[in-house]
Amino acid sequence: MRIISYLSLVFIGFIFLNACKKVEQLPAVPHIDFTSFTIFDTTDILGNNSKGGRLKFHFEDGDGDLGLNAPTGGQTDSTNLFFTLFRKEGGVMLQAPDNDPLKPSSYRIPYMDRLGQNKILKGTISVTFLYLFYSPADTIRYDFYIKDRALNESNVVSTSEIVLSVNKIYR
């Protein structure tokens, strides 16, 4: 009986020690890290052969105010994921003009909220691109960042160089 009492006391002590963990804190400014970019063959909604790309990146936001609600009539800020396209020309990566057919528009990360005391948001976001017009020689790179609801901008990160004609995972 003494052993059971002793083990119960140790178990309860272990629970109390783990319950007293300090709440993790991160800055209110979001932080992102590039994970991968995958190129693959696909078809568009009309059945035409095309290339697809899938960007994956990790995010952290200390105050949990990432994502936007669906846009409403008077809302002016409806995007929070921004891209800059670079094309390799003559061995050098140059920023593509705004009218480049491979340039993606900005995207909207959906509203996220976390209940409870710890508001930190962490996770992975995946964005899919469709390339209808590309040449086998196209080599690109994206710089991108996110913005939270308080308009804090994350760090800017870059993908690796991506050869659109080669199906593979770029890290």
Protein Blocks (a to p, Z undefined) as FASTA:
>chain_A
ZZmmmmmmmmmmmmmmmmmpccddddfbdcdddfbdcddddddfkopacddddddddddd
fklpgcjddddfklmblcfbdcdddddeehiacdddfklmklccdddddddddedjblcd
cdddddddddfbdcfklccddddddddfkopacdddddddddfklgcddZZ
